Amino acid sequence: MTIQADLDLAGFVGAWELNTERTSVSFRTSIAWIIRAKGTLQAIRGNALVGADGRVSGEIVINPASIDTKIKKRDNHLRSADFFDVTKHPTITFTVAEVRLAPLGHLEVVGNLDVHGRSTPLTVLAEIYLEGVSATLSTEFVITKSMLDMKNTAPAKSWVMLQAHFDPARTKTARPSTSLPHLPPCV
């Protein structure tokens, strides 16, 4: 992916690893405008690579079997073939294809969401917060069951909130500079 030239990536050049302990994936769902549910999922791995030329690649992988709505019967049903079918599709992956600077300091992240055996183009607006040499990417976006090819279920929309925390990769050549550029927080 490429970020516009006016965003200085010099301090980000290198490899980054997703810190799964500090990353959160949560959702809230409205099913047929009647039933509401909230829950979490666990990210199991992720990475990003920022090149000196401004090109960026990366992915975040989530474990759908980790779904937790605090209702065991519901969670088991969500893991079944009716929904995520975790036996056949053990991961959910978002792969980044491009990143562009958006208004108000947001980043527009363009990629593909691979879930339930289907790849769907997805563009999200994200904010990035810097903490020392680490970075947290924050976004909220909507997905529908039709996007996920889940045809045998009631219509639903899910609002997904992702706080992806990245640390510099633990390699000598890929460690980014400790003086990261300041990006204004987005409102």
PyRosetta script that sets phi, psi and omega in degrees:
from pyrosetta import init, pose_from_sequence

init()
pose = pose_from_sequence("MTIQADLDLAGFVGAWELNTERTSVSFRTSIAWIIRAKGTLQAIRGNALVGADGRVSGEIVINPASIDTKIKKRDNHLRSADFFDVTKHPTITFTVAEVRLAPLGHLEVVGNLDVHGRSTPLTVLAEIYLEGVSATLSTEFVITKSMLDMKNTAPAKSWVMLQAHFDPARTKTARPSTSLPHLPPCV")
pose.set_psi(1, 157.6)
pose.set_omega(1, -178.1)
pose.set_phi(2, -124.0)
pose.set_psi(2, 136.3)
pose.set_omega(2, 175.4)
pose.set_phi(3, -104.4)
pose.set_psi(3, 141.5)
pose.set_omega(3, -177.4)
pose.set_phi(4, -52.4)
pose.set_psi(4, 149.6)
pose.set_omega(4, -175.0)
pose.set_phi(5, -62.1)
pose.set_psi(5, -24.9)
pose.set_omega(5, -177.2)
pose.set_phi(6, -78.8)
pose.set_psi(6, -1.6)
pose.set_omega(6, 173.0)
pose.set_phi(7, -98.5)
pose.set_psi(7, 115.2)
pose.set_omega(7, -176.2)
pose.set_phi(8, -75.8)
pose.set_psi(8, 112.1)
pose.set_omega(8, -178.8)
pose.set_phi(9, -102.6)
pose.set_psi(9, 8.5)
pose.set_omega(9, -176.0)
pose.set_phi(10, -54.4)
pose.set_psi(10, -39.8)
pose.set_omega(10, -179.9)
pose.set_phi(11, -76.8)
pose.set_psi(11, -11.6)
pose.set_omega(11, -179.1)
pose.set_phi(12, -99.4)
pose.set_psi(12, -8.5)
pose.set_omega(12, -175.0)
pose.set_phi(13, -57.9)
pose.set_psi(13, 128.7)
pose.set_omega(13, 179.3)
pose.set_phi(14, 134.6)
pose.set_psi(14, -170.9)
pose.set_omega(14, -177.8)
pose.set_phi(15, -100.0)
pose.set_psi(15, 143.0)
pose.set_omega(15, -179.6)
pose.set_phi(16, -128.0)
pose.set_psi(16, 145.3)
pose.set_omega(16, 178.2)
pose.set_phi(17, -117.0)
pose.set_psi(17, 140.5)
pose.set_omega(17, 175.9)
pose.set_phi(18, -71.3)
pose.set_psi(18, 129.1)
pose.set_omega(18, 174.4)
pose.set_phi(19, -90.5)
pose.set_psi(19, 97.9)
pose.set_omega(19, -174.1)
pose.set_phi(20, -66.2)
pose.set_psi(20, -27.6)
pose.set_omega(20, 179.3)
pose.set_phi(21, -68.3)
pose.set_psi(21, -29.4)
pose.set_omega(21, -177.5)
pose.set_phi(22, -104.1)
pose.set_psi(22, 2.4)
pose.set_omega(22, -179.7)
pose.set_phi(23, -96.2)
pose.set_psi(23, 138.7)
pose.set_omega(23, 177.9)
pose.set_phi(24, -128.7)
pose.set_psi(24, 140.1)
pose.set_omega(24, 175.1)
pose.set_phi(25, -127.7)
pose.set_psi(25, 116.3)
pose.set_omega(25, 178.4)
pose.set_phi(26, -130.7)
pose.set_psi(26, 163.3)
pose.set_omega(26, -179.5)
pose.set_phi(27, -149.4)
pose.set_psi(27, 158.5)
pose.set_omega(27, 168.5)
pose.set_phi(28, -135.4)
pose.set_psi(28, 138.2)
pose.set_omega(28, -172.9)
pose.set_phi(29, -127.5)
pose.set_psi(29, 143.8)
pose.set_omega(29, 172.8)
pose.set_phi(30, -120.0)
pose.set_psi(30, 116.9)
pose.set_omega(30, -177.3)
pose.set_phi(31, -105.7)
pose.set_psi(31, 121.1)
pose.set_omega(31, 180.0)
pose.set_phi(32, 50.3)
pose.set_psi(32, 31.3)
pose.set_omega(32, 177.8)
pose.set_phi(33, 59.5)
pose.set_psi(33, 13.3)
pose.set_omega(33, -177.5)
pose.set_phi(34, -120.0)
pose.set_psi(34, -53.8)
pose.set_omega(34, -175.3)
pose.set_phi(35, -89.6)
pose.set_psi(35, 131.9)
pose.set_omega(35, 177.7)
pose.set_phi(36, -119.8)
pose.set_psi(36, 141.9)
pose.set_omega(36, 179.1)
pose.set_phi(37, -142.3)
pose.set_psi(37, 150.7)
pose.set_omega(37, 175.1)
pose.set_phi(38, -130.5)
pose.set_psi(38, 152.8)
pose.set_omega(38, 177.6)
pose.set_phi(39, -173.6)
pose.set_psi(39, -175.2)
pose.set_omega(39, -179.9)
pose.set_phi(40, -134.0)
pose.set_psi(40, 161.6)
pose.set_omega(40, 172.9)
pose.set_phi(41, -135.0)
pose.set_psi(41, 162.0)
pose.set_omega(41, 179.5)
pose.set_phi(42, -111.2)
pose.set_psi(42, 131.6)
pose.set_omega(42, 171.0)
pose.set_phi(43, -77.9)
pose.set_psi(43, 136.6)
pose.set_omega(43, -177.8)
pose.set_phi(44, -108.7)
pose.set_psi(44, -20.2)
pose.set_omega(44, 174.3)
pose.set_phi(45, -170.0)
pose.set_psi(45, 165.0)
pose.set_omega(45, 177.8)
pose.set_phi(46, -179.7)
pose.set_psi(46, 162.8)
pose.set_omega(46, -179.6)
pose.set_phi(47, -159.4)
pose.set_psi(47, 165.3)
pose.set_omega(47, 172.9)
pose.set_phi(48, -148.5)
pose.set_psi(48, 145.8)
pose.set_omega(48, 177.4)
pose.set_phi(49, -131.4)
pose.set_psi(49, 120.9)
pose.set_omega(49, 179.1)
pose.set_phi(50, -109.7)
pose.set_psi(50, 118.7)
pose.set_omega(50, 180.0)
pose.set_phi(51, -88.1)
pose.set_psi(51, 159.4)
pose.set_omega(51, 178.4)
pose.set_phi(52, -62.5)
pose.set_psi(52, -22.7)
pose.set_omega(52, 178.7)
pose.set_phi(53, -84.6)
pose.set_psi(53, 2.0)
pose.set_omega(53, 178.8)
pose.set_phi(54, 91.3)
pose.set_psi(54, -3.4)
pose.set_omega(54, 177.9)
pose.set_phi(55, -78.4)
pose.set_psi(55, 140.0)
pose.set_omega(55, -178.2)
pose.set_phi(56, -131.7)
pose.set_psi(56, 138.7)
pose.set_omega(56, 173.3)
pose.set_phi(57, -133.5)
pose.set_psi(57, 157.7)
pose.set_omega(57, 179.1)
pose.set_phi(58, 175.8)
pose.set_psi(58, 172.5)
pose.set_omega(58, 176.8)
pose.set_phi(59, -158.3)
pose.set_psi(59, 157.2)
pose.set_omega(59, 172.4)
pose.set_phi(60, -129.2)
pose.set_psi(60, 130.9)
pose.set_omega(60, -178.3)
pose.set_phi(61, -115.5)
pose.set_psi(61, 130.4)
pose.set_omega(61, -177.0)
pose.set_phi(62, -119.1)
pose.set_psi(62, 145.3)
pose.set_omega(62, 179.2)
pose.set_phi(63, -95.7)
pose.set_psi(63, 106.1)
pose.set_omega(63, -179.8)
pose.set_phi(64, -67.1)
pose.set_psi(64, -21.6)
pose.set_omega(64, 177.4)
pose.set_phi(65, -68.5)
pose.set_psi(65, -15.1)
pose.set_omega(65, -179.5)
pose.set_phi(66, -83.8)
pose.set_psi(66, 2.4)
pose.set_omega(66, -176.4)
pose.set_phi(67, -53.8)
pose.set_psi(67, 134.3)
pose.set_omega(67, -177.6)
pose.set_phi(68, -140.9)
pose.set_psi(68, 108.0)
pose.set_omega(68, 176.1)
pose.set_phi(69, -107.8)
pose.set_psi(69, 5.4)
pose.set_omega(69, -178.2)
pose.set_phi(70, 74.1)
pose.set_psi(70, 9.2)
pose.set_omega(70, 175.0)
pose.set_phi(71, -128.1)
pose.set_psi(71, 104.6)
pose.set_omega(71, -172.1)
pose.set_phi(72, -56.3)
pose.set_psi(72, -43.9)
pose.set_omega(72, -178.9)
pose.set_phi(73, -61.8)
pose.set_psi(73, -43.1)
pose.set_omega(73, 177.5)
pose.set_phi(74, -64.3)
pose.set_psi(74, -44.8)
pose.set_omega(74, -179.4)
pose.set_phi(75, -59.6)
pose.set_psi(75, -44.1)
pose.set_omega(75, 178.4)
pose.set_phi(76, -62.6)
pose.set_psi(76, -38.8)
pose.set_omega(76, 177.5)
pose.set_phi(77, -66.1)
pose.set_psi(77, -40.5)
pose.set_omega(77, 178.2)
pose.set_phi(78, -64.7)
pose.set_psi(78, -29.2)
pose.set_omega(78, 177.7)
pose.set_phi(79, -77.5)
pose.set_psi(79, -17.5)
pose.set_omega(79, -173.7)
pose.set_phi(80, -73.7)
pose.set_psi(80, 176.5)
pose.set_omega(80, 178.7)
pose.set_phi(81, -63.3)
pose.set_psi(81, -18.6)
pose.set_omega(81, 177.6)
pose.set_phi(82, -67.3)
pose.set_psi(82, -26.4)
pose.set_omega(82, -177.2)
pose.set_phi(83, -126.2)
pose.set_psi(83, -96.7)
pose.set_omega(83, -174.3)
pose.set_phi(84, -80.1)
pose.set_psi(84, -21.4)
pose.set_omega(84, 179.2)
pose.set_phi(85, 49.1)
pose.set_psi(85, 59.4)
pose.set_omega(85, -172.2)
pose.set_phi(86, -62.9)
pose.set_psi(86, -20.5)
pose.set_omega(86, 177.4)
pose.set_phi(87, -67.3)
pose.set_psi(87, -43.5)
pose.set_omega(87, 179.8)
pose.set_phi(88, -86.6)
pose.set_psi(88, -28.6)
pose.set_omega(88, -174.7)
pose.set_phi(89, -129.5)
pose.set_psi(89, 80.5)
pose.set_omega(89, -171.6)
pose.set_phi(90, -76.7)
pose.set_psi(90, -4.3)
pose.set_omega(90, 179.4)
pose.set_phi(91, -139.7)
pose.set_psi(91, 156.9)
pose.set_omega(91, 168.9)
pose.set_phi(92, -117.8)
pose.set_psi(92, 128.1)
pose.set_omega(92, -176.1)
pose.set_phi(93, -129.0)
pose.set_psi(93, 132.5)
pose.set_omega(93, 169.9)
pose.set_phi(94, -109.8)
pose.set_psi(94, 118.7)
pose.set_omega(94, 179.9)
pose.set_phi(95, -110.4)
pose.set_psi(95, 126.6)
pose.set_omega(95, -176.2)
pose.set_phi(96, -83.2)
pose.set_psi(96, 133.5)
pose.set_omega(96, 177.3)
pose.set_phi(97, -107.6)
pose.set_psi(97, -32.4)
pose.set_omega(97, -176.8)
pose.set_phi(98, -160.1)
pose.set_psi(98, 149.7)
pose.set_omega(98, 173.7)
pose.set_phi(99, -132.5)
pose.set_psi(99, 133.1)
pose.set_omega(99, 178.8)
pose.set_phi(100, -128.2)
pose.set_psi(100, 152.0)
pose.set_omega(100, 174.1)
pose.set_phi(101, -73.4)
pose.set_psi(101, 132.1)
pose.set_omega(101, 180.0)
pose.set_phi(102, -115.0)
pose.set_psi(102, 169.8)
pose.set_omega(102, 179.2)
pose.set_phi(103, -56.5)
pose.set_psi(103, 156.1)
pose.set_omega(103, 176.8)
pose.set_phi(104, 60.4)
pose.set_psi(104, 26.3)
pose.set_omega(104, 176.9)
pose.set_phi(105, 79.5)
pose.set_psi(105, 4.6)
pose.set_omega(105, 176.2)
pose.set_phi(106, -72.6)
pose.set_psi(106, 161.3)
pose.set_omega(106, 170.5)
pose.set_phi(107, -109.7)
pose.set_psi(107, 137.3)
pose.set_omega(107, 173.8)
pose.set_phi(108, -98.4)
pose.set_psi(108, 113.0)
pose.set_omega(108, -176.6)
pose.set_phi(109, -103.5)
pose.set_psi(109, 119.7)
pose.set_omega(109, -177.6)
pose.set_phi(110, -110.7)
pose.set_psi(110, 131.9)
pose.set_omega(110, 179.9)
pose.set_phi(111, -167.5)
pose.set_psi(111, -159.6)
pose.set_omega(111, 179.3)
pose.set_phi(112, -125.9)
pose.set_psi(112, 134.8)
pose.set_omega(112, 175.0)
pose.set_phi(113, -101.4)
pose.set_psi(113, 115.9)
pose.set_omega(113, 178.9)
pose.set_phi(114, -103.7)
pose.set_psi(114, 110.5)
pose.set_omega(114, -179.1)
pose.set_phi(115, -148.8)
pose.set_psi(115, 141.4)
pose.set_omega(115, 176.1)
pose.set_phi(116, 58.9)
pose.set_psi(116, 31.8)
pose.set_omega(116, 177.9)
pose.set_phi(117, 78.0)
pose.set_psi(117, 12.8)
pose.set_omega(117, -177.7)
pose.set_phi(118, -130.6)
pose.set_psi(118, 140.0)
pose.set_omega(118, 177.0)
pose.set_phi(119, -104.8)
pose.set_psi(119, 123.9)
pose.set_omega(119, -177.7)
pose.set_phi(120, -123.4)
pose.set_psi(120, 128.5)
pose.set_omega(120, 174.7)
pose.set_phi(121, -61.1)
pose.set_psi(121, 139.3)
pose.set_omega(121, -179.0)
pose.set_phi(122, -145.4)
pose.set_psi(122, 130.6)
pose.set_omega(122, 175.9)
pose.set_phi(123, -119.8)
pose.set_psi(123, 128.7)
pose.set_omega(123, -179.7)
pose.set_phi(124, -128.6)
pose.set_psi(124, 149.3)
pose.set_omega(124, 170.9)
pose.set_phi(125, -91.1)
pose.set_psi(125, 134.9)
pose.set_omega(125, -177.2)
pose.set_phi(126, -133.3)
pose.set_psi(126, 156.8)
pose.set_omega(126, 173.3)
pose.set_phi(127, -114.7)
pose.set_psi(127, 151.7)
pose.set_omega(127, 175.8)
pose.set_phi(128, -125.8)
pose.set_psi(128, 133.6)
pose.set_omega(128, 178.4)
pose.set_phi(129, -118.2)
pose.set_psi(129, 136.1)
pose.set_omega(129, -179.9)
pose.set_phi(130, -105.2)
pose.set_psi(130, 136.5)
pose.set_omega(130, 178.0)
pose.set_phi(131, -134.8)
pose.set_psi(131, 95.6)
pose.set_omega(131, -176.9)
pose.set_phi(132, 64.8)
pose.set_psi(132, -119.9)
pose.set_omega(132, 178.9)
pose.set_phi(133, -99.5)
pose.set_psi(133, 6.9)
pose.set_omega(133, -179.8)
pose.set_phi(134, -107.6)
pose.set_psi(134, 160.3)
pose.set_omega(134, -179.8)
pose.set_phi(135, -136.4)
pose.set_psi(135, 142.7)
pose.set_omega(135, 175.8)
pose.set_phi(136, -120.5)
pose.set_psi(136, 123.7)
pose.set_omega(136, 176.7)
pose.set_phi(137, -97.6)
pose.set_psi(137, 127.0)
pose.set_omega(137, -176.3)
pose.set_phi(138, -123.4)
pose.set_psi(138, 132.6)
pose.set_omega(138, 178.7)
pose.set_phi(139, -152.5)
pose.set_psi(139, 157.5)
pose.set_omega(139, 171.9)
pose.set_phi(140, -136.1)
pose.set_psi(140, 133.5)
pose.set_omega(140, -178.8)
pose.set_phi(141, -148.4)
pose.set_psi(141, 165.5)
pose.set_omega(141, -177.7)
pose.set_phi(142, -109.0)
pose.set_psi(142, 135.8)
pose.set_omega(142, 170.5)
pose.set_phi(143, -127.1)
pose.set_psi(143, 154.3)
pose.set_omega(143, 178.8)
pose.set_phi(144, -120.9)
pose.set_psi(144, 161.2)
pose.set_omega(144, 178.5)
pose.set_phi(145, -64.5)
pose.set_psi(145, -31.6)
pose.set_omega(145, 178.3)
pose.set_phi(146, -66.1)
pose.set_psi(146, -33.9)
pose.set_omega(146, 175.3)
pose.set_phi(147, -62.9)
pose.set_psi(147, -30.0)
pose.set_omega(147, -175.6)
pose.set_phi(148, -94.8)
pose.set_psi(148, 3.4)
pose.set_omega(148, 179.8)
pose.set_phi(149, 62.3)
pose.set_psi(149, 36.4)
pose.set_omega(149, 177.0)
pose.set_phi(150, -102.6)
pose.set_psi(150, 84.7)
pose.set_omega(150, -170.1)
pose.set_phi(151, -83.8)
pose.set_psi(151, -22.5)
pose.set_omega(151, -173.6)
pose.set_phi(152, -91.2)
pose.set_psi(152, 20.3)
pose.set_omega(152, -177.6)
pose.set_phi(153, -126.5)
pose.set_psi(153, 164.0)
pose.set_omega(153, 179.5)
pose.set_phi(154, -64.2)
pose.set_psi(154, 152.1)
pose.set_omega(154, 177.8)
pose.set_phi(155, -58.3)
pose.set_psi(155, 139.3)
pose.set_omega(155, -179.7)
pose.set_phi(156, -154.5)
pose.set_psi(156, 151.9)
pose.set_omega(156, 171.3)
pose.set_phi(157, -121.5)
pose.set_psi(157, 140.2)
pose.set_omega(157, 175.6)
pose.set_phi(158, -123.3)
pose.set_psi(158, 131.2)
pose.set_omega(158, 174.0)
pose.set_phi(159, -96.5)
pose.set_psi(159, 117.8)
pose.set_omega(159, -176.9)
pose.set_phi(160, -105.0)
pose.set_psi(160, 130.2)
pose.set_omega(160, 176.8)
pose.set_phi(161, -114.0)
pose.set_psi(161, 124.8)
pose.set_omega(161, -178.2)
pose.set_phi(162, -124.3)
pose.set_psi(162, 128.3)
pose.set_omega(162, 171.3)
pose.set_phi(163, -120.6)
pose.set_psi(163, 97.1)
pose.set_omega(163, -176.4)
pose.set_phi(164, -98.6)
pose.set_psi(164, 115.8)
pose.set_omega(164, -177.5)
pose.set_phi(165, -99.4)
pose.set_psi(165, 124.9)
pose.set_omega(165, -179.3)
pose.set_phi(166, -116.2)
pose.set_psi(166, 137.2)
pose.set_omega(166, 173.7)
pose.set_phi(167, -114.4)
pose.set_psi(167, 156.4)
pose.set_omega(167, 175.2)
pose.set_phi(168, -58.3)
pose.set_psi(168, 141.0)
pose.set_omega(168, 178.0)
pose.set_phi(169, -63.9)
pose.set_psi(169, 153.0)
pose.set_omega(169, -176.2)
pose.set_phi(170, -89.0)
pose.set_psi(170, 53.9)
pose.set_omega(170, 175.3)
pose.set_phi(171, -126.4)
pose.set_psi(171, 150.5)
pose.set_omega(171, -177.9)
pose.set_phi(172, -64.9)
pose.set_psi(172, -41.4)
pose.set_omega(172, -174.1)
pose.set_phi(173, -83.4)
pose.set_psi(173, -16.6)
pose.set_omega(173, -174.2)
pose.set_phi(174, -104.2)
pose.set_psi(174, 2.0)
pose.set_omega(174, -176.6)
pose.set_phi(175, -72.2)
pose.set_psi(175, 122.6)
pose.set_omega(175, 179.4)
pose.set_phi(176, -71.1)
pose.set_psi(176, 163.7)
pose.set_omega(176, 178.0)
pose.set_phi(177, -62.0)
pose.set_psi(177, 151.1)
pose.set_omega(177, 177.4)
pose.set_phi(178, -80.7)
pose.set_psi(178, -11.5)
pose.set_omega(178, 178.2)
pose.set_phi(179, -101.1)
pose.set_psi(179, 85.4)
pose.set_omega(179, -179.0)
pose.set_phi(180, -77.4)
pose.set_psi(180, 146.8)
pose.set_omega(180, 177.6)
pose.set_phi(181, -67.2)
pose.set_psi(181, 150.6)
pose.set_omega(181, 179.3)
pose.set_phi(182, -85.5)
pose.set_psi(182, 124.0)
pose.set_omega(182, 173.4)
pose.set_phi(183, -111.2)
pose.set_psi(183, 130.8)
pose.set_omega(183, -178.8)
pose.set_phi(184, -66.4)
pose.set_psi(184, 140.7)
pose.set_omega(184, 176.1)
pose.set_phi(185, -65.5)
pose.set_psi(185, 148.0)
pose.set_omega(185, -179.4)
pose.set_phi(186, -95.2)
pose.set_psi(186, 148.7)
pose.set_omega(186, 179.0)
pose.set_phi(187, -108.3)
pose.dump_pdb("model.pdb")
